[in-house]
Amino acid sequence: MKQTRLLDSEHSKELFAYFGLAVYYSQALEQQLVNLLMLMKISQGKVPTEEDLADLYHQKLSNSLGQLVNEIQHHFPFSEEETAKLKEVWKLRNYIVHDYFKERIQETFSPAGRSRMIRELTSFKEQAQELERKLQKYTSELYTKLGLDNETEKART
C-alpha cells in the first residue's frame, strides 16, 4: 500500500510527466523525419500521383524511428554531427521507451532517484526537441525551394 501512495506522489507524477514529454518529442522528431523524407521524394520526382504520395506518407508514418533515421541518411545531406545526434537520440529513445523503467524501477522509490531520472529525461527531451526544430527548419526550407509555399498561397486565394 505504501508503494502505491509513493507512486501517486507529486514528485512521481512529475517523473511520469517528463517521461511523457520525452516520448512526445521523440514522436515529433519522427514526424519531422517523415515530412522531410516526403519532400525529398517529391523533389526527386519519385512520387507520381497524389494517391501514391498519400500511400507513401502512411507507410512512412508506420516506420520506426530507426528505419526513418537510416532512410533519411540516403536522401538528405546531414553533417556528421547531425547524423551522430540522430543516431544517439534514436538509441536513447529506444532505451527510454522499452527499458527505462524496467532497469531503473528502484530509483523511482526515492526522491534522489526520481530527481536523477527527471534530469535525464529532460536532457533527452531537449536533444530530441533541438533535432526536431532543426529538421523543421530543413523541411520549411525545402518546402519553399520546391515552390510549395506559393501553391499553398494560391489555394487560399
C-alpha positions in Angstrom: 0.0 0.0 0.0 2.8 2.4 0.8 4.4 1.8 -2.6 1.2 2.7 -4.3 1.0 6.0 -2.4 4.6 6.8 -3.2 3.9 6.4 -7.0 1.0 8.7 -6.6 3.1 11.4 -5.0 3.6 14.7 -6.8 7.2 14.0 -7.4 6.4 10.7 -9.0 3.8 12.3 -11.2 6.4 14.8 -12.3 8.7 12.0 -13.3 6.0 10.4 -15.3 5.2 13.7 -17.0 8.8 14.1 -18.0 8.7 10.6 -19.4 5.7 11.6 -21.4 7.5 14.7 -22.7 10.5 12.6 -23.8 8.2 10.2 -25.7 6.3 13.2 -27.2 9.4 14.9 -28.6 10.7 11.6 -30.0 7.4 11.2 -31.8 7.6 14.9 -33.0 11.1 14.1 -34.3 9.7 11.0 -36.1 7.0 13.2 -37.7 9.6 15.7 -38.9 11.7 12.9 -40.4 8.6 11.7 -42.3 7.9 15.2 -43.5 11.4 15.7 -44.7 11.5 12.3 -46.4 8.3 13.0 -48.2 9.6 16.4 -49.5 12.8 14.7 -50.6 10.8 12.2 -52.6 8.8 15.0 -54.2 11.9 17.0 -55.0 13.4 13.9 -56.8 10.2 13.3 -58.7 9.8 9.9 -57.2 6.1 10.2 -56.3 4.0 10.3 -59.4 0.4 10.8 -58.1 -1.4 12.3 -55.1 -2.6 8.8 -54.2 1.0 7.4 -54.3 2.0 10.3 -52.1 -0.7 9.5 -49.6 0.1 5.8 -49.6 3.8 6.6 -49.1 3.1 9.0 -46.3 1.0 6.5 -44.4 3.7 3.9 -44.9 6.4 6.2 -43.6 4.3 7.0 -40.5 4.3 3.4 -39.6 8.1 3.1 -39.9 10.2 3.0 -36.7 12.5 5.9 -35.8 15.4 3.6 -36.7 14.0 3.0 -40.1 13.5 6.7 -40.7 16.9 7.6 -39.5 18.5 5.0 -41.7 16.5 6.1 -44.8 16.9 9.8 -44.4 20.7 9.5 -44.4 20.4 8.3 -48.0 18.3 11.3 -49.1 19.5 14.3 -47.1 23.0 15.7 -46.7 23.2 15.8 -42.9 26.6 16.8 -41.3 28.5 14.1 -39.5 27.5 15.8 -36.2 23.8 15.8 -37.1 23.9 12.2 -38.1 25.6 11.2 -34.9 23.0 13.2 -32.9 20.1 11.5 -34.8 21.6 8.1 -34.0 22.2 9.0 -30.4 18.6 10.2 -30.0 17.3 7.1 -31.7 19.2 4.8 -29.3 18.2 6.8 -26.3 14.6 6.8 -27.4 14.6 3.0 -27.7 16.1 2.7 -24.3 13.6 5.1 -22.8 10.5 3.6 -24.4 11.5 -0.1 -24.0 13.8 -0.4 -20.9 14.0 2.7 -18.9 11.6 1.9 -16.1 12.4 -1.9 -16.1 16.0 -1.1 -15.4 15.5 1.9 -13.1 12.4 0.9 -11.1 14.2 1.0 -7.8 15.2 4.6 -8.4 11.5 5.6 -8.6 11.2 4.9 -4.9 13.5 7.6 -3.7 13.4 11.4 -4.2 17.0 11.4 -5.3 16.5 8.7 -7.8 13.4 10.3 -9.3 15.2 13.7 -9.5 18.1 12.0 -11.3 15.7 10.4 -13.7 13.9 13.7 -14.3 17.2 15.3 -15.2 18.0 12.5 -17.7 14.6 12.7 -19.3 14.8 16.5 -19.5 18.2 16.2 -21.2 16.8 13.7 -23.7 13.7 15.8 -24.4 15.9 18.8 -25.1 18.1 16.8 -27.5 15.0 15.5 -29.4 13.4 18.9 -29.4 16.6 20.5 -30.8 16.8 18.0 -33.6 13.1 18.3 -34.3 13.4 22.1 -34.7 16.4 21.6 -37.0 14.5 19.2 -39.2 11.5 21.5 -39.2 13.8 24.3 -40.5 15.2 22.0 -43.2 11.7 20.9 -44.1 10.5 24.5 -44.4 13.5 25.5 -46.5 12.9 22.6 -48.9 9.2 23.4 -49.0 10.0 26.9 -50.1 12.7 25.8 -52.5 10.1 23.5 -54.2 7.7 26.4 -54.5 5.1 24.6 -52.5 4.6 27.7 -50.3 3.4 29.6 -53.4 1.0 26.8 -54.2 -0.4 27.0 -50.7 -0.9 30.7 -51.0 -2.6 30.3 -54.4 -5.0 27.7 -53.0 -6.0 30.1 -50.2 -7.0 33.0 -52.5 
